[in-house]
Amino acid sequence: MPVMLRDDVARSIWLDGGAHLDDVAGLLGPAPDEYLVPRRVSRLVSNARNEGPDCLAEAGVEGLGLV
């Protein structure tokens, strides 16, 4: 699961090698709903050799390779 830091303060704490474990642990938790938006993507994203804007394009059902 990726770490999504909410602001510059959280980012500074996360990157501080001397930060206390309790301070860092306090940054962890579920991401707010507005941070993540699910969408369909093509099978291009399943292969690490594929790069470029086509990987970011939203796919319809036909783009999923299921039809």
Secondary structure by P-SEA (a helix, b strand, c coil): cbbbbccaaaaaaaacccccaaaaaaaccccccccbbbbbbcccccccccccccccccccccccccc
